[in-house]
Amino acid sequence: MDTILFSPESLGNLKLKNRLVVPPMCTWKAKDGMAQDFHLHHYAMLASSGVAAVTIEATAVSPNGRISPWCLGIWDEERALGISKIVKTIHDSACDVKVILQIAHAGRKGSCSPETDSTVPKSLEPWQTVAPSAISPRDGVAIPHELLESEIKDYVKAFADAAKRAVLAGVDAIEIHAAHGYLIHEFLSPLSNKREDLYGGSFENRSRFALEVIEAVKASVPKDFPVGIKVSATDYLDGGVTLDETIKLLKLAQDKGLVFVDVTTGGLLPCKIPLAPGYQLPYAKAVKEQTKLKVLGVGLITNAFQAETALQLQACDFVDIGRAILSDPNFGYHAARDVGAQLKNVPGEKVFALRP
């Protein structure tokens, strides 16, 4: 049986050499939103792992959109310059590796410490977070400011401006972060959105902010520039986001020109999640079957055989490999060996003997 994992595929008009993608993974190493030398070394390693694309970690569209004080930003030209350096490093580090940038706003989950999972102390200058409703996501996290309708428009513009800067920085695609309990997800879920205006209540109202962001981002980039979205397909909680609503949203996003979706789950509120290898792939498969979007699948996929099986079963079009690549910087080359694929155009030191 021919391998799919190392066959080419496209995100819109962006051609990828294989189906391996590094998902966005926070590193907590930025300073005031600025990329550091660490990021250049880190992303060079990821780019050299044998994958087709690397996604730069959640990058804030405004200063108060950072998850922590150590998150990357792209809210002005100075910070965009740091992103451009990462992009150049990735492009220069390996053969034909593409760069996806995840643009994000943390909403009520911002101004937090990764170590304590609570609002940072005064010594670290916490900021006022924002959200659709003035509800804290968990104990120890400050109550956010409930956005006024007029203020919501400012955040739509912030995403659009970030997209413009991302294109100028040289990225190959943009992923809008609408998952894991961050701002866009907070508007989508009835558990975090208790508004009674045009942005709350019905599905149409709760999805309004997401769709406005999508429209604004698409209007800010070249016509055929690939834009996608990351969604949490379910909140795993009664009264939260459901798979049916997620698919409904993605069909609308597709109509507005999005070409791919990264399907994850949860993150809005603490809850029990049924963890197992590939545990999120059924959601990805449902999305793939009911939309025309290219689907990135993720969720404890740690080896070549799991990844190949996900593709053979048509659960997704690409496979996100995160922690496994951090553990094995040569993951892609080892995966090719394991499934019997022949890699082309690889650096000499990465060539493995693939014949039996």
TAHUGI-V484795 format. One record per residue. N is the residue number from 0. SS is DSSP state (2 for helix, 1 for strand, 0 for the rest). NEAR is the number of other C-alpha atoms within 12 Angstrom. Layout:
n:N ss:SS near:NEAR
n:N ss:SS near:NEAR
This chain:
n:0 ss:0 near:10
n:1 ss:0 near:14
n:2 ss:0 near:26
n:3 ss:0 near:31
n:4 ss:0 near:44
n:5 ss:0 near:36
n:6 ss:0 near:27
n:7 ss:0 near:23
n:8 ss:1 near:28
n:9 ss:1 near:27
n:10 ss:1 near:40
n:11 ss:0 near:26
n:12 ss:0 near:19
n:13 ss:1 near:29
n:14 ss:1 near:22
n:15 ss:1 near:31
n:16 ss:0 near:29
n:17 ss:0 near:40
n:18 ss:0 near:42
n:19 ss:1 near:50
n:20 ss:1 near:45
n:21 ss:1 near:45
n:22 ss:0 near:42
n:23 ss:0 near:34
n:24 ss:0 near:28
n:25 ss:0 near:28
n:26 ss:0 near:26
n:27 ss:0 near:28
n:28 ss:0 near:25
n:29 ss:0 near:30
n:30 ss:1 near:23
n:31 ss:0 near:30
n:32 ss:0 near:36
n:33 ss:1 near:34
n:34 ss:0 near:34
n:35 ss:0 near:27
n:36 ss:2 near:18
n:37 ss:2 near:20
n:38 ss:2 near:35
n:39 ss:2 near:29
n:40 ss:2 near:22
n:41 ss:2 near:29
n:42 ss:2 near:44
n:43 ss:2 near:31
n:44 ss:2 near:31
n:45 ss:2 near:45
n:46 ss:2 near:44
n:47 ss:0 near:37
n:48 ss:0 near:40
n:49 ss:0 near:47
n:50 ss:0 near:48
n:51 ss:0 near:44
n:52 ss:1 near:50
n:53 ss:1 near:47
n:54 ss:1 near:43
n:55 ss:1 near:50
n:56 ss:1 near:41
n:57 ss:1 near:42
n:58 ss:1 near:52
n:59 ss:1 near:48
n:60 ss:0 near:44
n:61 ss:0 near:38
n:62 ss:2 near:36
n:63 ss:2 near:40
n:64 ss:2 near:43
n:65 ss:0 near:44
n:66 ss:0 near:46
n:67 ss:0 near:43
n:68 ss:0 near:36
n:69 ss:0 near:36
n:70 ss:0 near:41
n:71 ss:0 near:47
n:72 ss:1 near:49
n:73 ss:0 near:46
n:74 ss:0 near:36
n:75 ss:0 near:29
n:76 ss:2 near:23
n:77 ss:2 near:19
n:78 ss:2 near:31
n:79 ss:2 near:35
n:80 ss:2 near:27
n:81 ss:2 near:35
n:82 ss:2 near:46
n:83 ss:2 near:33
n:84 ss:2 near:31
n:85 ss:2 near:41
n:86 ss:2 near:39
n:87 ss:2 near:28
n:88 ss:2 near:33
n:89 ss:2 near:39
n:90 ss:2 near:29
n:91 ss:2 near:22
n:92 ss:2 near:29
n:93 ss:0 near:31
n:94 ss:0 near:27
n:95 ss:0 near:28
n:96 ss:0 near:40
n:97 ss:1 near:43
n:98 ss:1 near:47
n:99 ss:1 near:49
n:100 ss:1 near:48
n:101 ss:1 near:42
n:102 ss:1 near:53
n:103 ss:1 near:51
n:104 ss:0 near:47
n:105 ss:0 near:46
n:106 ss:2 near:51
n:107 ss:2 near:46
n:108 ss:2 near:48
n:109 ss:0 near:42
n:110 ss:0 near:38
n:111 ss:1 near:37
n:112 ss:0 near:25
n:113 ss:0 near:21
n:114 ss:0 near:11
n:115 ss:0 near:14
n:116 ss:0 near:21
n:117 ss:0 near:24
n:118 ss:1 near:33
n:119 ss:0 near:27
n:120 ss:0 near:19
n:121 ss:2 near:13
n:122 ss:2 near:9
n:123 ss:2 near:16
n:124 ss:0 near:17
n:125 ss:0 near:27
n:126 ss:0 near:30
n:127 ss:0 near:28
n:128 ss:0 near:37
n:129 ss:1 near:39
n:130 ss:1 near:44
n:131 ss:0 near:46
n:132 ss:0 near:35
n:133 ss:0 near:26
n:134 ss:0 near:29
n:135 ss:0 near:31
n:136 ss:0 near:36
n:137 ss:0 near:22
n:138 ss:0 near:16
n:139 ss:0 near:18
n:140 ss:0 near:28
n:141 ss:0 near:28
n:142 ss:0 near:27
n:143 ss:0 near:30
n:144 ss:1 near:23
n:145 ss:1 near:28
n:146 ss:0 near:31
n:147 ss:0 near:20
n:148 ss:2 near:21
n:149 ss:2 near:14
n:150 ss:2 near:17
n:151 ss:2 near:29
n:152 ss:2 near:20
n:153 ss:2 near:20
n:154 ss:2 near:38
n:155 ss:2 near:35
n:156 ss:2 near:27
n:157 ss:2 near:34
n:158 ss:2 near:47
n:159 ss:2 near:33
n:160 ss:2 near:30
n:161 ss:2 near:43
n:162 ss:2 near:48
n:163 ss:2 near:32
n:164 ss:2 near:33
n:165 ss:2 near:47
n:166 ss:2 near:34
n:167 ss:2 near:26
n:168 ss:2 near:30
n:169 ss:0 near:29
n:170 ss:0 near:40
n:171 ss:0 near:41
n:172 ss:1 near:45
n:173 ss:1 near:52
n:174 ss:1 near:45
n:175 ss:1 near:52
n:176 ss:1 near:44
n:177 ss:1 near:47
n:178 ss:0 near:41
n:179 ss:0 near:38
n:180 ss:0 near:44
n:181 ss:0 near:42
n:182 ss:2 near:51
n:183 ss:2 near:45
n:184 ss:2 near:49
n:185 ss:2 near:50
n:186 ss:2 near:50
n:187 ss:2 near:47
n:188 ss:0 near:52
n:189 ss:0 near:35
n:190 ss:0 near:32
n:191 ss:0 near:41
n:192 ss:0 near:41
n:193 ss:0 near:27
n:194 ss:0 near:27
n:195 ss:0 near:17
n:196 ss:0 near:20
n:197 ss:0 near:22
n:198 ss:0 near:36
n:199 ss:0 near:28
n:200 ss:0 near:23
n:201 ss:0 near:20
n:202 ss:2 near:28
n:203 ss:2 near:23
n:204 ss:2 near:25
n:205 ss:2 near:36
n:206 ss:0 near:37
n:207 ss:2 near:32
n:208 ss:2 near:39
n:209 ss:2 near:43
n:210 ss:2 near:36
n:211 ss:2 near:31
n:212 ss:2 near:42
n:213 ss:2 near:43
n:214 ss:2 near:29
n:215 ss:2 near:29
n:216 ss:2 near:41
n:217 ss:2 near:38
n:218 ss:2 near:24
n:219 ss:2 near:28
n:220 ss:0 near:30
n:221 ss:0 near:20
n:222 ss:0 near:17
n:223 ss:0 near:19
n:224 ss:0 near:31
n:225 ss:1 near:39
n:226 ss:1 near:47
n:227 ss:1 near:42
n:228 ss:1 near:48
n:229 ss:1 near:48
n:230 ss:1 near:50
n:231 ss:1 near:44
n:232 ss:0 near:44
n:233 ss:0 near:37
n:234 ss:0 near:34
n:235 ss:0 near:26
n:236 ss:0 near:23
n:237 ss:0 near:13
n:238 ss:0 near:16
n:239 ss:0 near:33
n:240 ss:0 near:39
n:241 ss:0 near:27
n:242 ss:2 near:30
n:243 ss:2 near:20
n:244 ss:2 near:27
n:245 ss:2 near:40
n:246 ss:2 near:32
n:247 ss:2 near:25
n:248 ss:2 near:40
n:249 ss:2 near:41
n:250 ss:2 near:27
n:251 ss:2 near:27
n:252 ss:2 near:36
n:253 ss:2 near:30
n:254 ss:2 near:19
n:255 ss:0 near:26
n:256 ss:0 near:31
n:257 ss:0 near:42
n:258 ss:0 near:37
n:259 ss:1 near:43
n:260 ss:1 near:51
n:261 ss:1 near:50
n:262 ss:1 near:47
n:263 ss:1 near:44
n:264 ss:0 near:40
n:265 ss:0 near:36
n:266 ss:0 near:32
n:267 ss:0 near:42
n:268 ss:0 near:33
n:269 ss:0 near:18
n:270 ss:0 near:18
n:271 ss:0 near:13
n:272 ss:0 near:19
n:273 ss:0 near:14
n:274 ss:0 near:15
n:275 ss:0 near:15
n:276 ss:0 near:20
n:277 ss:0 near:33
n:278 ss:0 near:24
n:279 ss:0 near:36
n:280 ss:2 near:38
n:281 ss:2 near:28
n:282 ss:2 near:35
n:283 ss:2 near:45
n:284 ss:2 near:36
n:285 ss:2 near:27
n:286 ss:2 near:39
n:287 ss:2 near:31
n:288 ss:2 near:20
n:289 ss:2 near:22
n:290 ss:0 near:27
n:291 ss:0 near:26
n:292 ss:0 near:39
n:293 ss:1 near:38
n:294 ss:1 near:45
n:295 ss:1 near:46
n:296 ss:1 near:50
n:297 ss:0 near:45
n:298 ss:0 near:36
n:299 ss:0 near:25
n:300 ss:0 near:34
n:301 ss:0 near:30
n:302 ss:0 near:34
n:303 ss:2 near:32
n:304 ss:2 near:25
n:305 ss:2 near:30
n:306 ss:2 near:43
n:307 ss:2 near:37
n:308 ss:2 near:28
n:309 ss:2 near:38
n:310 ss:2 near:36
n:311 ss:2 near:22
n:312 ss:0 near:21
n:313 ss:0 near:27
n:314 ss:0 near:32
n:315 ss:0 near:43
n:316 ss:0 near:43
n:317 ss:1 near:47
n:318 ss:1 near:50
n:319 ss:1 near:47
n:320 ss:0 near:42
n:321 ss:0 near:34
n:322 ss:2 near:23
n:323 ss:2 near:29
n:324 ss:2 near:35
n:325 ss:2 near:23
n:326 ss:2 near:16
n:327 ss:0 near:21
n:328 ss:0 near:26
n:329 ss:0 near:28
n:330 ss:2 near:32
n:331 ss:2 near:47
n:332 ss:2 near:38
n:333 ss:2 near:30
n:334 ss:2 near:37
n:335 ss:2 near:37
n:336 ss:2 near:27
n:337 ss:2 near:25
n:338 ss:2 near:28
n:339 ss:0 near:24
n:340 ss:0 near:28
n:341 ss:0 near:26
n:342 ss:0 near:31
n:343 ss:0 near:21
n:344 ss:0 near:16
n:345 ss:0 near:26
n:346 ss:0 near:20
n:347 ss:2 near:14
n:348 ss:2 near:14
n:349 ss:2 near:24
n:350 ss:0 near:22
n:351 ss:0 near:24
n:352 ss:0 near:17
n:353 ss:0 near:17
n:354 ss:0 near:12
n:355 ss:0 near:9
